Amino acid sequence: MDFSEVVLEFSNLIDALSGFLYTYILIFLLLACGLYFTIKTRFIQFRFLSDVFFILKEKGQKEHISPFGALMISTASRVGIGNIVGVGVAISLGGVGALFWMWVVAIVGGASAFIESTLAQVYKRSDGEFNYKGGPAYYIESALGSRVFGIIFAISLIACFTYGFNGLQSFTLTSAFEVYVGSEAFNEGSLKIFIGIIVSILVAGFYFGTSKASAIISSVLVPVMAFSYLIVALVVIVLHFDAIPNAFSQIFAQAFDFESIFGGFSGSAMVIGIKRGLYSNEAGMGSAPNAAAAAHTTHPAKQGMVQTLSVFIDTLIICSATALMVICSNVENLKEFKGFPLVQKVMEGYFGEFGLHFISVAVVLFAFTSLIGNHFYAEANFKFITKNKIALNIFRITAVFAVFLGSQVSLDLAWNTADVVMGVTAIINIIAILLLGNIAIKVLKDYERQKKEGKNPVFKASDVGIHNTEFWK
């Protein structure tokens, strides 16, 4: 068996594992968890939407991130591969009906997002004079009293972001150049290897450097490209507004194409939509709480509500905008393209060469900043496990290698690998928030009580019987 056959066998194994995870476990676990917390919180994702806009008006202390600032950072960082390429992949593989199931994941997942982000706020810890750290690894250790369980989650998140997501980001960045030289020349020539080497060298400088440089680059590039993309999408939708009713008709019709669903459930609009919805908004997966813990607020429930709004913005607005641009496109033979090349052709159809170059540059920048951001996400969890410098440097070397390897794999292997490690991470976090959900419910009830009394809610952990927090004593 030669190397290509080994790669093919491995790709088939990952594909089968991805299909099993989502068809038999996550499709039910994600929806059941979201519905459970939707009922337990009495539809928190809708009831307090008006409160979120008041929360966003609150001014943070000078040294800390305000609720509005946290939302802007979260939204800007989310706009990228999941919202653009992920939607293209979803439509390529599951049809336009996949968008409906992305909506479902966002709507019910909003309640899960509230729970996990509230828990992250409750159990956040000091990370310097004016900074906080936290996330599932921390609330698992503190609230469940199990460092081992916390380490298991940290390992899963490291595998997800370093070897799954960053492999996918590298693949997407590299594939952005395919449309310019042709599929055959790109896959058989040396350009693909050359780009992989260059990207690996560039990220190595950030991985072995300080996080300050990556923070500066991300804070400048990501918001500019994110809002530029939204403006372009809005222009397209306005200009093709008459085609929108038919687009929604197609979405609903294909979402419930039961003949297709039972003919191949793992490749149905439902399963594909749930996969891509989870990748895009990350609701219930356990990644967003790492960022939610860093925000400054007077009550943990406030940040949970802001996180719910962020999920809605991500999927209901931004992913929908991408999907509508694809569906309303007049470009012929779109079925020949899969993933990002599909979106590139659509943008070229709308805006000519400008559209092609714009979306290519945007995704390259999104992917590169994600390669940097994902690593520091993973490194924070690595430091939860150990602060040994030798181990940390070995981890960084493997992270650079994962970037190069990701640039050389196929579309199916890149997405299926990301789906598998993402699914495992989500399962671990969902188990944790199901065990700890009642704590977040207590925090929510405390918020509601204070609101009824006409107060601006301020949290004190002991008032709700929580005594193992570091920050809210």
Secondary structure, DSSP 4 states (H G I P E B T S, - for coil): --HHHHHHHHHHHHHHHHHHIIIIIIHHHHHHHHHHHHHHTTSHHHHTHHHHHHHTTPPPPTTS--HHHHHHHHHHHHSSHHHHHHHHHHHHHH-TTHHHHHHHHHHHHHHHHHHHHHHHHHT-EE-SSS-EE-SHHHHHHHHS--HHHHHHHHHHHHIIIIIIIHHHHHHHHHHTTHHHH-HHHHHHSSHHHHHHHHHHHHHHHHHTS-HHHHHHHHHHHHHHHHHHHHHHHHHHHHHTGGGHHHHHHHHHHHHT-HHHHHH-GGGSHHHHHHHHHHHHH-TTTSSHHHHHTTS--SSHHHHHHHHHHHHHIIIIIIIHHHHHHHHT---S-GGG--SHHHHHHHHHHHHTHHHHHHHHHHHHHHHHHHHHHHHHHHHHHHHHH---HHHHHHHHHHHHHHHHHHHHS-HHHHHHHHHHHHHHHHHHHHHHHHHHHHHHHHHHHHHHHHHHTT------GGGGT----SS--
